[in-house]
Amino acid sequence: MSRSHTDSRDLQRGPAPAPNAPRVVAVVDAPEGGYVDSTDLEQREAGSGIDVRLRVLSQSEVPELARRAPECIILWHRISLTAEFFALNSSCRVVVCASVGHDHVDTEAARASGVAVYHVPDYGVDEVADHTLALALNAVRRVRELDAHVRDGGWEWRRAEGVRRLRGAAWGLVGCGRIGQAVARRAASFGMRIGFYDPYVHPGTEKAHGWTRFWSLHELLAACEVVSLHVPLSPETEHMMDRAALEALAPGAVLINTSRGAVVDEDALRQVLDRGRPAAVGLDVAEHEPGVAGWLRGHPRALLTPHSAFYSVESMTELRRRAACAAAQALRDEPVTAAVRIV
């Protein structure tokens, strides 16, 4: 989707603010989120004439937020804006998701009520790609297992028996957008062959990069030693990795998910993981996060991180600044260049 230069005046809802009244932006986070503890950075980016306020609330308080909504909301991903929010809302006209994903916003309800929704899809491309490689290398080289062996007093190289060479192996991307392509470039530097499955990527992408395109998900899964997931969560991708897909993985394959937890059916994963399809998983996301199933926490071939792939000091600063800039641009009826419009 291209960046929108839509004049945001066509989104006006409710009475116009008084001429000299400050425009209000609410940064909305959950108590367990902890992404923002002060709006000083957002306020500096928004500039004069805009009042940025932090709202830390639970999901049950969202209806009350709707009844007293500011013109613009910067939304962190542990709070959802459902159809109920948009039905109750009378004054919010812009939502900026401080994230790549936007499955926590009912975009159809937003569209119907005339609220513009933006997201920031490219702030953490390098971080997520790096994290994907870190999980994969850890799983393939059994770093955690070997570290535990040494910490327990061992020094036996044979604990690494069965580890295979990466050079010449195939890395499969499910989703070949910004992050998928960044992962591919990193994997290629290890001498790996790159394949991808993405029916929405333009024909010829494979020629431009010298990669292999698969037109069937299951064909890709069967052909690759490492598979990483880089798709948004949608009705089309929810449980994309169901039991049939998991069983289609090549014997010994490693599966990495740094996209959204519900792309993988965890009940199906539990049934097949002990049988080596996949041989190991690296998960930065969980289907019911922040809750993680006990069996998954304790599984010796599951490597888990707490939805932290997006994070670096630099990426967090960039995300917050761009979300605030997008909010200010929208409120000032300027072209929104700091974020990408979804609806």
C-alpha positions in Angstrom: 0.0 0.0 0.0 1.4 3.4 -0.9 1.8 6.3 1.5 -1.4 8.4 1.6 -1.4 12.1 0.9 -5.1 12.3 1.5 -6.2 15.6 3.0 -7.4 14.6 6.5 -10.0 17.4 6.5 -12.4 14.9 4.8 -12.2 12.9 8.0 -13.6 15.5 10.3 -16.0 14.2 12.9 -18.1 16.1 15.4 -17.8 19.8 16.1 -14.6 21.6 15.2 -12.4 22.5 18.1 -12.3 26.1 19.3 -9.9 28.2 17.2 -7.2 28.5 20.0 -7.9 25.2 21.8 -5.0 22.7 21.7 -5.5 19.7 19.6 -5.3 16.5 21.7 -3.5 13.3 21.0 -3.9 10.4 23.4 -1.1 7.8 23.6 -3.0 4.7 24.7 -1.1 1.8 26.3 -2.1 -1.1 28.6 -0.7 -1.5 32.2 1.2 -4.6 31.1 2.5 -2.9 28.0 5.0 -0.4 29.4 5.9 0.9 26.0 5.6 4.6 27.1 6.1 6.0 30.5 6.3 9.7 29.5 5.1 11.5 26.4 8.0 14.0 26.4 9.3 12.6 23.1 5.9 12.6 21.4 5.2 16.1 22.6 8.5 17.4 21.2 7.7 15.7 17.9 4.1 17.0 17.7 5.1 20.6 18.5 3.1 23.5 19.6 -0.7 23.6 19.5 -1.0 19.9 20.1 -1.3 18.4 23.6 -0.1 14.8 23.9 -1.4 12.9 26.9 -0.7 9.4 28.1 -3.6 7.1 28.8 -2.8 3.8 30.5 -6.0 1.7 30.6 -7.3 -1.8 30.6 -9.4 -3.3 27.7 -12.5 -2.9 29.8 -12.0 0.9 29.9 -12.0 1.3 26.1 -15.7 2.1 25.9 -15.2 5.0 28.3 -12.3 6.1 26.1 -14.6 6.1 23.1 -17.1 8.3 24.8 -14.5 10.9 25.6 -12.1 10.2 22.8 -9.6 12.8 21.6 -9.3 13.7 18.0 -6.3 11.4 17.5 -5.1 8.2 19.3 -1.7 6.7 19.1 -2.4 3.1 19.9 0.0 0.4 21.3 -0.8 -3.1 20.4 -2.0 -4.5 23.7 -5.2 -2.5 23.5 -7.8 -3.3 20.9 -10.2 -0.9 19.2 -13.3 -3.0 18.4 -16.5 -2.3 16.6 -17.9 -1.3 19.9 -15.3 1.5 20.2 -16.2 2.9 16.8 -19.9 2.7 17.5 -19.5 4.7 20.7 -16.9 7.2 19.3 -18.1 10.6 18.3 -14.9 12.7 18.2 -11.9 10.6 17.3 -11.0 10.8 13.6 -7.5 9.4 13.4 -5.9 6.3 14.9 -2.1 5.8 14.5 -1.0 2.2 15.3 2.4 2.3 16.9 3.3 -1.0 15.3 3.6 -2.8 12.0 0.6 -5.0 12.7 -2.9 -3.6 12.9 -5.0 -6.6 13.7 -5.9 -5.0 17.1 -8.1 -2.5 15.2 -11.4 -3.3 13.6 -10.5 -1.6 10.4 -13.8 -2.3 8.7 -15.6 -0.6 11.6 -13.2 2.3 11.4 -13.8 2.6 7.7 -17.6 2.6 8.2 -17.4 5.3 10.8 -15.0 7.5 8.8 -12.0 7.1 11.1 -8.6 7.0 9.3 -6.2 4.3 10.5 -2.4 4.4 10.0 0.5 2.2 10.9 4.3 2.3 10.8 5.4 -0.7 8.8 9.1 -0.2 8.3 10.5 1.2 11.5 11.9 -2.1 12.8 12.8 -4.0 9.6 16.4 -4.5 10.6 15.7 -5.5 14.2 13.1 -8.2 13.2 15.3 -9.6 10.5 18.3 -9.7 12.9 16.1 -11.4 15.5 14.9 -14.0 13.0 18.4 -14.9 12.1 19.4 -15.1 15.8 16.5 -17.5 16.6 17.4 -19.6 13.5 21.1 -19.8 14.2 20.5 -20.7 17.9 18.1 -23.5 16.9 20.3 -24.9 14.1 23.5 -24.8 16.0 21.9 -25.9 19.3 23.5 -23.0 21.1 21.1 -23.1 24.1 21.5 -26.8 24.6 25.3 -26.7 24.3 25.5 -23.7 26.7 23.4 -25.7 29.3 25.7 -28.7 28.8 28.9 -26.6 29.6 27.2 -24.8 32.5 26.4 -28.3 34.0 30.1 -29.1 33.9 30.3 -30.9 30.6 32.8 -30.4 27.7 31.8 -32.9 25.1 31.7 -31.8 21.5 29.6 -34.8 20.6 26.6 -33.1 22.0 26.5 -31.2 18.7 26.3 -34.4 16.6 23.7 -34.1 13.9 24.1 -30.3 13.3 24.1 -29.6 9.6 25.9 -27.1 7.5 24.0 -23.9 6.6 25.9 -23.2 3.3 23.9 -24.8 0.5 20.8 -25.3 2.6 17.5 -23.7 1.7 15.8 -20.9 3.7 12.1 -20.5 2.9 10.2 -17.2 3.5 6.5 -17.3 4.0 5.8 -13.7 3.1 8.3 -11.7 1.1 7.7 -8.1 2.0 10.1 -5.7 3.7 11.1 -8.0 6.6 11.1 -11.2 4.5 13.5 -9.6 2.0 15.7 -8.3 4.7 15.9 -11.8 6.2 16.7 -13.3 2.8 19.6 -11.0 2.3 21.0 -12.0 5.7 20.5 -15.7 5.1 22.1 -15.5 1.6 25.2 -14.1 3.3 25.6 -17.5 4.9 25.5 -19.1 1.5 21.9 -20.3 1.8 19.6 -20.7 -1.1 16.4 -18.5 -0.9 12.9 -19.5 -1.7 9.6 -17.8 -0.9 5.9 -18.2 -1.0 3.9 -15.0 -1.3 1.0 -14.8 -3.8 0.8 -11.0 -3.4 4.4 -10.3 -4.5 4.8 -9.0 -8.1 5.9 -11.6 -10.7 9.5 -11.2 -11.5 10.6 -10.6 -7.9 12.3 -14.0 -8.0 14.2 -13.0 -11.1 15.3 -9.6 -9.7 16.9 -11.4 -6.6 17.8 -14.8 -8.1 15.5 -16.6 -5.6 13.1 -19.5 -6.1 9.4 -18.7 -6.1 7.0 -21.4 -4.8 3.3 -21.1 -5.8 2.3 -23.6 -3.1 2.9 -23.2 0.6 3.3 -26.9 1.2 5.8 -27.2 -1.6 8.0 -24.5 0.0 7.7 -26.2 3.4 8.8 -29.5 2.1 11.8 -28.0 0.3 13.5 -25.9 3.0 15.7 -26.6 6.0 14.7 -23.3 7.7 11.3 -21.6 7.3 10.4 -18.2 8.7 7.0 -16.5 8.8 6.6 -12.9 7.8 2.9 -12.3 7.2 0.3 -10.1 8.9 -2.4 -11.7 10.9 -5.7 -11.8 8.9 -8.5 -14.3 8.4 -6.4 -15.6 5.5 -3.2 -16.2 7.6 -4.7 -17.2 10.9 -3.6 -20.8 11.6 -1.9 -20.8 8.2 0.6 -23.2 9.9 -2.0 -25.8 10.8 -1.3 -29.5 11.3 -1.2 -30.3 7.6 1.3 -27.5 7.0 3.4 -28.5 10.0 3.5 -32.1 8.8 4.6 -30.8 5.3 7.8 -29.5 6.7 11.0 -31.3 5.7 12.3 -33.7 8.4 14.7 -31.8 10.6 13.4 -28.4 9.5 13.5 -25.4 11.8 10.4 -23.0 12.0 10.8 -19.4 13.0 7.9 -17.0 13.7 8.5 -13.3 14.3 5.2 -12.2 12.8 2.0 -12.9 14.8 1.4 -15.8 17.2 -1.9 -17.0 15.7 -0.3 -17.7 12.3 0.8 -20.9 14.0 -1.9 -23.3 15.4 -0.3 -24.1 18.7 -2.5 -27.1 19.4 -1.4 -28.6 16.1 2.2 -27.7 16.9 2.0 -29.6 20.2 0.9 -32.7 18.4 3.7 -32.7 15.8 6.7 -31.1 17.5 7.7 -34.3 19.4 7.7 -36.1 16.0 10.3 -33.9 14.5 8.1 -31.8 12.1 9.5 -29.3 12.8 12.6 -30.4 14.6 12.7 -27.1 16.5 10.9 -23.8 16.7 11.9 -20.3 17.4 9.0 -18.1 18.5 9.0 -14.4 19.3 5.2 -14.4 19.4 2.6 -16.7 20.9 -1.0 -17.4 19.9 -2.5 -16.2 23.2 0.3 -13.8 24.3 1.1 -12.5 26.8 0.1 -15.9 28.0 2.2 -18.8 26.9 1.1 -22.4 27.2 2.9 -24.3 29.9 3.8 -27.2 27.5 5.5 -24.7 25.2 7.4 -23.0 27.9 8.9 -26.3 29.0 9.6 -27.9 25.6 13.3 -28.5 25.0 13.1 -27.8 21.3 11.2 -24.5 21.6 13.2 -21.3 21.8 11.0 -18.4 23.0 11.4 -14.6 23.3 8.7 -12.2 24.5 7.6 -10.4 21.3 10.9 -8.4 21.5 12.1 -8.8 17.9 11.0 -5.3 17.0 13.1 -3.7 19.7 16.3 -1.7 19.8 16.9 1.6 21.4 16.9 3.2 17.9 13.8 1.4 16.6 11.7 2.3 19.6 12.7 6.0 19.3 12.0 5.9 15.6 8.6 4.3 16.1 7.5 6.8 18.7 8.7 9.8 16.8 7.0 8.7 13.5 3.7 7.9 15.2 3.7 11.3 16.9 4.7 13.0 13.6 1.9 11.2 11.7 -0.6 12.3 14.4 0.5 15.9 14.1 0.4 15.8 10.3 -3.2 14.5 10.4 -4.4 17.0 12.9 -2.8 19.9 11.0 -4.5 18.7 7.7 -1.0 18.0 6.2 -0.1 15.1 4.0 0.7 12.2 6.3 4.2 11.0 5.3 5.4 9.6 8.6 3.0 6.6 8.5 1.0 4.5 6.0 -2.7 4.7 5.8 -4.7 1.4 6.1 -8.2 2.8 5.8 
